[in-house]
Amino acid sequence: MIKPPLYELKNIVCAYEDEPVLQVDSLSIPDEGPVAFVGHNGSGKSTLLKLLSFLLPQVSGELRFLGELPDKRDDARLQATLLLQEPYLLRRSVFENIAYGLRARGETSLRERVAEALEMTGLPVDFARREWYRLSGGEARRVALASRLVLRTKVLLLDEPTANVDEENAQLMAEAVLDAWKRWNTTPLIATHDLQWLDAVTQRRIFMRRGKVERIVY
């Protein structure tokens, strides 16, 4: 049986206030590992990530996820999670931030799952007790990443994950992203300007310009 692509897009148009910002005639993203979206500001990378995470509907066109239309899969929206460029944390402890999504999905074994996510992002287990306001910028970004990793989704979408993060935190995040792919076959889809960081994660790239796919290197 032929394995379907992770995503298939045909004649996709996305718009903000009736202004088209993304136009993709045809794009197939295989389920074969991390892929990066590369382009200048305004190229459509963030819009595409929101579309692929099912947070933004298209105006027209067809989007398929693992061979099916998202509305035909009850679990489609549970199989993709997006880490935004500006990490948002609840005004709660690190544990509660990471466990929030698990609670919402009715999952159990919260302590074990949270400890695993902390370990993957290079944070000690006792870090779970720390309050949100006691985190540095890099620590907050890693906690936000852990809150996505803990869900073990099929797709992990990352929008400028290393923005305003130092080299050490960036390296730990790269290791965590690759670890999720190896452990659970979670496919990272990444939009970033940080090409040096990207080299450590993937060489598979989709180049974008003015809301369109310009070139693909798989």
N, C-alpha and C positions, 0 to 999 in steps of 0.2 A: 504493500500500500504506500502510495506517495505521500510524504509528509507535507501538509499544507504550510504556506508561509505564515510567519507570525502575524503580519498585517499585509493586506492588499488594499491599495487606494486607487480608485478610478474616477476621473473627472471631478475631483474634490474642489470645492470652493468654500472657504471660511471667510466671514466678514465681521467687522465691528461697526455698528451703526450704519449698515448698508454699504460700507466701504470694504471691498475685497482685500484681504491681507494675506491670503494663502490660496494658491491655485496649483493643484497637483494633477496633471493629466493621468499619469500612471506611475505607481511606485509599489514595489514588492520588497518587504523586509523579511528575509529568511530567519528561521528559528535556529541560528547557528552560532550565537555568541554576541558579545557587545558590539553596538553600532553607535557611531557618533554623528551628530548633525553639526556641520561647521559653516559659519558664515558671519558676516558683519551684523551689527545691530540693525534690526528692521528687516532681516532676511526671511523671517517667518519661523525661526527655530522654536521659539517659545509657544507660538500658536499651534505648531504641529505637535508639540509634546502634550498640550492640553487636549487636542483632538484625539491623540492616541491613548490618553488616559481616560477618555470618555467624559471629560469635564466640559468640553465645548462641542456642540453639535455642528455639523457642516450645513451650509445653506443648500448645497446640492452635491450630487455624486454618491459614490458607494464606498463604504469602509467595511472591510471584512477582518475579523479577528480569528485566527486559527481556522480559516476556511468558512466561517459563518458570520452572518450579520449580527452585530452586538445584541440587538433586540430578540434574537433567536436563542441567545445563550443567557440563561438566568444568572450565571456567575461572571459574566464578562467584566462588569464594573468592579468586581471583587478581585479580579486577576491582574489589575494594573494599579500602581500607586506612583504618585508624582511628588518629588521633592522640589519645592519651589526655590528660586534663587535667594529669596529672603526667608530663612527658616522661621516658622511660627511655632512657638512653644506655649503650652498652657501654663498658667500661673500655678503650677503644682510641682511636685518632686520629679526628679528624673524618672523614677520608676513609673509614676502615674502618666507621665508623658509617653513613655515607650509602650506601656500596657494599654493605653486608651483605645487604640484600634482593635486590639485583641478582645477587650471587654465588649466593644460595640458589635463584634462578630460572634459573641457568645463562646469564645475560646476559653479553654482551661489551661492549667499548668503555666500560669502567668509568670511565676518567679523563675522557672527554668527557662522559659522563652526570653524573658527580659535579660537574664544573666548571659544567655548565649549571644544576644544582640549587642550587649555591652562588650563582651569579649571580642566579637568580630570587629568592632570599631576601635579597639585598643583601649577601652576604658575599664577600670577595675569594677568588680561586682558591687563593692560597697559604695560606689559612685551613685547607685540607685537612690540613696537616701538624700542626696544633695538637692537643694531647692533650685528652681529655674533661674533665679536672679544671681546665683553664685557661680554661674558658668561664664567662661571666657567666650569670645566669638567662635574660636575653633571648636571648643567643647560643645557649644550650643549646636553648631552645624553637625557634629558627630552624633549628638543625641537625636537630632531631627532625622538623620540618616538611620540610626538604630530603630526609630519608631516606624520606619518604612520596612527595614529589613526583617523585623520581627513578624511581619505579616506573611512572609514567604510567598509573595505573589509571583505570577508567571512573568510579569514585566515590571522593571524598576526604572522609572523615568526620572532623569536628573537634569535640572536646569541650572547651568553655571554652578556646579557643586563646590568648586574651590574658590569662588569669589570672596575676596577679603580673608582668605585662610592662609596661614603660614605653611611653609614647606613640609614640616613634620605632620601637621594635621592633614594636609593634602595627600601625603603618602599613605597615611593610615586609612583614609577614605578610599583610595584606589585599591588597597589590599582588601578592604571590606566588600567593595563592589565585585571584585573578581571572586572572592570567597563565596558570595551568594550565588554566583553563576555556577561554581563548581559543586556547591553543596546541594542546591535545590533546582538547578537549571533555570534560575531566575535571570532573564535576559536584560542587561542594562542598556538603555537607550539614553544617550547623553548629548546635551547641547552645551558647548563650551567654547571659549576663546583660548583656553589654556592648553595649547597644543603640546607643550612639554609634558604636562600631566597626562594628557590623552595618549601619548606614545606608550605610556606604561600600562594602558588599559586595552587599547584596540587600534588596529590600523584600518579597520573597516569604517568608511566614512561616506556620508551623503552631504555634498556641498550644496548650499542654498544661497539664492540671491533674489532679492526683491519678491519674496513670497513664492518662489518657484524652485524646483529641484534643478540644479545646473549640471551636476556631475555625480556619479556614483563610483566608489572604489571599494569593492568587496574582495 
